[in-house]
Amino acid sequence: MPLLGLTGGVATGKSLFLQNLCLFLSEARVYDADAAVHRLLKTTCKTAVLDCFGLGIADEFGEIDRARLRAKVLYETRARRDLESILHPEVEREWRALAAGLRQAEQASHPQEACCKWLILAIPLLYEVAADKEIDVSVVVACRPDTQIRRIVEKRKLDISTAKAFLAAQWPIAEKIARCDYLIWNDGPATLLMPQAKLLSERLKTYARR
């Protein structure tokens, strides 16, 4: 069972492209790191994050307020690394366990039944955490940086300085593009994602049958 790493920059359209891709790869399994982080902040990692950043990031119900946490880490590299040191090992443990379980199940089935199955790892920091070394194919969803900033401002209702801070906290999108196997360009209307998803799915099905 091959692994596909799906990544990109903030507001490049990774989630929307993933939805489109899964329409053509119906047998693929997905591990969504963003969704995992949301869950981990409420469960496994909650106590460690509160211990690290203080009760000031909690809401009136004692849950971690993501906006308050973002304010703590967005402009401070050390704080961001402290948070990543808590979350990233748990995210890695989860996707590795999922991959191992799927591979074990695959070995117990007929080869022809599993030839087109993929595990898609949707990890925004795929390259930053060196998870790309463990995958078979990498895909980057990208657009121009000014488009990223516009989308952050319009869709997340944040100011331009915050939007620019989001971009500054991540690798330049050009560096991710230089490392990927496939590039999905999402600088125009969302309707352009569907044909790209279809074309990529055809390539991936061919790859999985090798």
Residue pairs with C-beta under 8 A, 6 or more apart in sequence:
1 99
1 102
1 103
1 106
1 114
1 117
1 118
1 119
2 118
2 119
2 136
2 137
2 204
2 207
2 208
3 99
3 118
3 119
3 120
3 121
3 134
3 135
3 136
3 137
4 28
4 118
4 119
4 120
4 121
4 135
4 136
4 137
4 138
4 139
4 204
5 121
5 123
5 126
5 131
5 132
5 135
5 137
5 138
5 139
6 14
6 17
6 18
6 21
6 120
6 121
6 122
6 123
6 126
6 138
6 139
6 141
7 14
7 122
7 123
7 124
7 125
7 126
7 127
7 138
7 139
7 140
7 141
7 176
7 180
8 14
8 124
8 140
8 141
8 142
8 173
8 176
8 184
9 124
9 142
9 143
9 145
9 148
9 167
9 170
9 173
9 176
10 124
10 148
10 152
10 166
10 167
10 170
11 143
11 147
11 148
11 149
11 151
11 152
11 155
11 156
11 166
12 141
12 142
12 143
12 148
12 173
12 186
13 141
13 143
13 184
13 186
13 190
13 193
14 122
14 124
14 141
15 34
15 122
16 186
16 190
16 193
17 141
17 184
17 186
17 193
17 196
17 197
18 30
18 32
18 120
18 122
20 193
20 194
20 196
20 197
21 28
21 120
21 197
21 200
21 201
22 28
22 30
22 120
23 197
24 197
24 198
24 201
24 202
25 116
25 118
25 120
25 201
25 204
25 205
27 116
27 117
27 118
28 117
28 118
28 119
28 120
29 98
29 102
29 117
29 118
29 119
29 120
30 119
30 120
30 122
31 94
31 95
31 98
31 119
31 120
31 121
31 122
31 123
32 122
33 91
33 95
33 121
33 122
33 123
33 124
33 125
34 122
34 124
36 90
36 91
36 94
37 87
37 91
40 46
40 87
40 90
40 91
41 49
41 64
41 66
41 69
41 87
42 63
42 64
44 90
45 86
45 87
45 90
46 63
46 64
48 86
49 57
49 64
49 69
49 83
49 86
49 87
50 57
50 58
50 64
52 82
52 83
52 86
53 69
53 72
53 79
53 82
53 83
56 68
57 64
57 65
57 68
57 69
57 72
58 64
58 65
58 68
59 65
59 68
69 83
72 79
73 79
73 80
73 82
73 83
74 80
74 162
74 165
74 166
74 169
75 165
80 169
84 125
88 125
88 129
91 123
92 129
92 131
95 121
95 123
95 131
98 119
99 119
102 117
102 119
106 114
106 117
115 208
115 209
116 205
116 208
116 209
117 208
118 204
118 208
121 131
121 135
123 129
123 131
124 170
125 131
125 170
126 132
126 135
126 138
127 171
127 175
127 176
127 179
128 170
128 171
132 138
132 179
136 207
137 181
137 182
137 204
137 207
138 179
138 180
138 181
138 182
139 180
139 181
139 182
139 183
139 184
139 200
140 173
140 176
140 177
140 179
140 180
140 182
140 183
140 184
141 184
141 186
142 173
142 176
142 177
142 183
142 184
142 185
142 186
143 173
143 185
143 186
143 187
144 187
145 167
145 173
147 187
148 163
148 166
148 167
148 173
149 160
149 163
149 164
149 167
152 158
152 162
152 163
152 166
153 159
153 160
153 163
156 163
177 183
182 200
182 203
184 193
184 196
184 197
184 200
185 192
185 196
186 192
186 193
